[in-house]
Amino acid sequence: MTDKTILIVGTFDTKNDELAYMAERIRAQGGGVLTMDISVLGDPDEPTDVSKHQVAEAGGSSIRAAIDQGEESVAMQIMADGASTLAARMFSAGAFDGVVILGGSMGTDAALDICQALPLGVPKYVVSTVSFSPIIPPDRLSADIQMILWAGGLYGLNSICKASLSQAAGAVLGAARAVEPPTGDRPMVGMTSLGSSCLTYMKLLKPALEERGFDVAIFHATGMGGMAYESIAREGGFACVMDLALPELGNLLAGSVVNGGADRMLNAGRAGIPQIVAPGCLDLIDFAGWQDIPARYKDRPFHPHNRLIKSSGLNADERRETAREIASRLKQSDTPAHVILPNKGIEEWDKPGGPAHDPEAFDAFCDEMRQVMTAPLRFSEIDCHINDQAFADTVLAIFDGWVADGTVSATVRA
């Protein structure tokens, strides 16, 4: 008897030894194994639990048709689609508890689709020759994906790659044993913020929302946090969102890699989730510490927050652009969106005497917000700073009104 079963996915025609080694390490620790072959041309040494033919059929095609495409990338997309469909179906049926996928660039491309097809809380490990590479776009990453670099393992087993493969085997089985998946026993509010040295409203809002019977998940709006927030919103995972920190939007417009993806601020509205929005930290630009600064920003002072992030500020025209972009994105929503403008400031460092204090640029932003936040958006300008109690009180008043009129459900979605 085994306590947890791990689905192992890969191209068994070219990586049979490596995949079999991971299966052996999982079994040695008392875990169960299911195997899925996403090869196209060749065959595994031993039959897998899910054959490449079953995968291709689930992808709406066949191995013969995939081969006849004559393009490896097209054939692998068929296999990626089929593997994603089957993995989701098998997990729903209780067939496995976690997944580990092995691949080079081609296998990793399929792995990212498979991981996105599985719910939050399912252990997802990708062992790849391109783990952490900039060729992987952040919007392909599922909210709780784990990656391990497959070092020295391009072709065949050796002592170096065994170290990576054995860690992956132990990690996915250990995660399957230890994980506490989201319970879904309370409706969830998704909130964006930055660290408490800059934004502090979550300290006021989180306990107040929890007292009202809601769970609260706060996402760090530094790129990957926004990606995770958008991923969960896309799946309808929130009863309401409080998108109160928007630096990722400004970063996107500025060409910084520290952004939450091209669909930032769009998924909650598409999924029918009510939105309370404020422009927290939308005055700052964050660039990766290693990133070359675009030419149009090079004449500005940059503050190295740490070795990973360096920051500067948006000028008046750029802030007007961000205001227009907020309005444009929110007006695509099919559900209520209420925008709050705290006209005394939108992050701790923009207060008088602070390093980001720029009253002329902030006035331009506020002026543009007043012009563009028109119907169907709801708009409240309040005479306080975003970190003041009055801001949190305004957010809660809107939220309580939505709960009272049924806009926000106080019960868990079926």
KOLGU-327697 format. One record per residue (C-alpha): residue in one letter; y, z, x. Coordinates in steps of 0.1 Angstrom, whole numbers, plus 2048, in hexadecimal, padded with zeros to 3 digits. Each point is the difference from the previous one (the first is absolute). Layout:
N
AYZX ...
//
This chain:
414
M800800800 T8247F880C D81F8107F3 K8197E3804 T7FB7DA802 I8167E9815 L8047DB7FA I8007ED821 V8117DD7FE G8017E581A T7F57DE80C F7DB809808 D7FA7DD80F T81780781E K803826800 N7DD80C7F6 D7FB81781D E8218127FC L7FC8047DA A7DC80C804 Y80C81981A M81980F7E8 A7E58017E5 E7E9813818 R81B819809 I8088077DB R7DB8057F8 A7FC81681F Q81A8177F0 G7EE8017DF G8147E67EE G7F47E37EB V8097DC807 L8057E07EB T8077E0813 M8147E27F4 D8007DF814 I81F7EA7FF S7F37E6818 V8037DB7F8 L7EC7EC819 G7E581680E D7E781B7F3 P7FB824809 D7E280C814 E7F48137E2 P8097FB7DB T81F8147F5 D8028137DF V81B7E77F4 S7FA7DD80D K81A7E780A H7F57EB7E3 Q80881C7E7 V822804810 A8087DB7FE E7F57FF7DB A81681E7F8 G81D7ED811 G7FA7E47E7 S7EF7E9818 S7E17FC815 I7F7800825 R7FB7DB7FF A8227FA7F1 A810818819 I7F07EC81D D80A7DF7F1 Q82580B7FF G8007F9825 E81A81B807 E7F582280C S81E8117F1 V7FA7F17DD A7DB80A802 M80882380A Q8198047E3 I7E37F87E9 M7EC81B810 A81E819800 D8057FA7DA G7DB8057F9 A7FC81E816 S81F8117F0 T7F27F97DD L7DE80D809 A80C81F813 A81680A7E2 R7E37FA7E8 M7E8814815 F81781D805 S8068027DB A7DB8027FB G7FD81D819 A7ED7EC81A F81380C81F D81981B80A G8137EF81D V8037DF812 V8027F5824 I8077DC809 L7FD7F0822 G8127E180B G8167EB817 S81F7F07F1 M7EB7ED7E6 G7EC81E7F5 T81F816800 D8117E77E8 A7E38057E8 A7FF826806 L8248057F5 D7F87EF7DE I7E08157FC C813821807 Q81C7F67E7 A7E57FB7E5 L7F4824803 P81281E7F0 L815819812 G7EA81C80E V7E27EA809 P7FC803827 K8087DD80E Y7FB7FA825 V8077DF812 V7F37FC823 S8127E280E T80A7EF820 V8237FD7F1 S8058247F3 F82580A800 S80A7DD80B P8227F27F4 I7ED7E27F2 I7F58177E3 P81B7FF7E6 P8068237F1 D7FD7F47DC R7DB7F8807 L7F9824807 S7F28167E4 A8108227FC D7E4814811 I7F07E7818 Q7F480C822 M7FD7E981E I7EE804821 L8057E881D W7DF7EF809 A806802825 G7EA7EA817 G7EB7F47E3 L8077DB7FB Y7DC7F6808 G7E3817801 L7FA825806 N80B81481E S809824808 I8257FB7F9 C7FC7F07DE K7E58197F6 A81A81B804 S8167EF7E5 L7E37F77E9 S7F0823801 Q8228107F9 A8047E97E2 A7DE8097F3 G806825803 A8237FD7F2 V7F77ED7E0 L7E28167F9 G814820807 A81D7F37EA A7E87F97E3 R7F3823803 A822811803 V8167EB7EA E81080F7E1 P80A7E17EC P81E8027E9 T7F58137E1 G8177F07E8 D8018207EB R8268017FF P8187E37FC M80F7F5821 V8257FB80A G8057EA81E M81F809814 T8107F1820 S813813819 L806805825 G7FD820816 S81281F7F3 S81A7FE81C C80E7E27EE L7F58047DB T7F88207EF Y7FE7F97DB M7D9801800 K802825808 L8118047DE L7ED7E67EC K7DC80580A P7FC8247F4 A8147F97E0 L7E97E27F8 E7E1814808 E80C81B7E8 R8017E57E6 G7DC7F7805 F8047E2817 D7F17F9822 V8197F3819 A7F97E881E I81D7FC818 F8007E1816 H8127FE822 A8167E17FC T7FB7F3824 G7ED7E07F9 M7DB80A7FB G80A81C7E8 G8117E67EA M7E17EA803 A7EA81C7F4 Y8188087E3 E8017DC7F5 S7DB7FC803 I7FA81D7E8 A81C7F57E9 R7F07DD7FE E7E08107F3 G8138147E6 G7F9821811 F8208127F6 A80D80D7DF C8237FD80E V8107F8821 M81E810810 D80A7E681A L81C81380F A7FF7F4825 L8067DB806 P8057FB825 E7E17E8800 L8137E87EA G81E7FF817 N7E97FC81E L7EF7E37EF L8217EE7FB A80A808824 G7E07F180E S7F182080C V7DB805801 V8058237F2 N7FE7F47DD G7EA8067E2 G7F77DC7FA A8107E37EE D7F680F7DE R812821806 M80E80D7DF L7ED7E77EB N7DE80E7F9 A80881E7EA G8137EA7E8 R7E47E67FF A7E781B7F9 G81580F7E3 I809820812 P82380F7F8 Q81680381E I81C81980A V8117F181E A81B80B819 P80C7F0820 G7F681C818 C8067F6825 L8087DC7F7 D81D802818 L7EA80081E I7ED7E4812 D7E080B812 F7F17EA81B A7E0805813 G80680F822 W7EF7E1810 Q8117E77EA D81B7E880C I8208067ED P80B7E17EC A81F7F0810 R8178097E2 Y7FA825805 K802802826 D82580A800 R7F88217EE P7F782180E F7DB8097FC H7F38237FF P7DD80580E H7F08177E6 N7E2802817 R7EC7E7814 L7F37EF7E0 I8207FC7EC K8247F8808 S81B8007E5 S8227F27F8 G8157FB7E1 L8067E47E7 N8247F37FD A8127FC7E0 D7F57DC7F8 E7DC809808 R80181E7E9 R80D7EA7E4 E7E37EA806 T7E781D7FD A81080A7DF R7FC7DD7F2 E7DC80080C I7F88217EF A80D7F27DF S7EE7DF804 R7DE811806 L80381A7E5 K80B7E77E6 Q7DE7F0803 S7F08207F2 D7F18007DD T8058267FE P81F817801 A811803822 H81C81A804 V8157FE81F I81381E80C L81E7FD818 P80A821810 N8237F680B K80581C81A G7E57F2817 I7DC7F4803 E7F281281E E80881F815 W8107EE81D D81A7ED7EB K81381F7F7 P82380480F G7FD807825 G7DC7F2801 P7F67E4817 A7FA7E87E2 H8218087EE D8107DF7F7 P8158047E1 E80D7DC7FF A7DD7F1800 F7F381A7E7 D81D7F97E8 A7F77DB802 F7DC8087F7 C80A8167E3 D8177E67F3 E7E57E5801 M7E78187EF R8188057E3 Q8037DA7FC V7DC7F7801 M7EE81C7EF T8027F17DE A7E87FD7E2 P7E38037FD L80481981C R80C8237F8 F81A80D819 S80E822807 E81B80781A I802825808 D81A814814 C7E981081A H7EC7F9820 I7DC7F57FE N7F582180F D8128157E7 Q7F08147E4 A8147EB7E7 F7ED7E180B A7DE80F7FB D80C80E7DE T80A7DC7F6 V7DE7F280A L7EE81B7EC A8167FB7E2 I7F87DB7FF F7DB808805 D7FF81B7E5 G8107E87E8 W7E67E5807 V7E48197FC A80F80C7DF D8037DC7F2 G7DE7F580D T80D7E881B V7EE815819 S7DE80C7F6 A7F7824807 T7DB7F97FE V7EA7ED818 R7FC7DB7FA A7DE7F67F3 
//
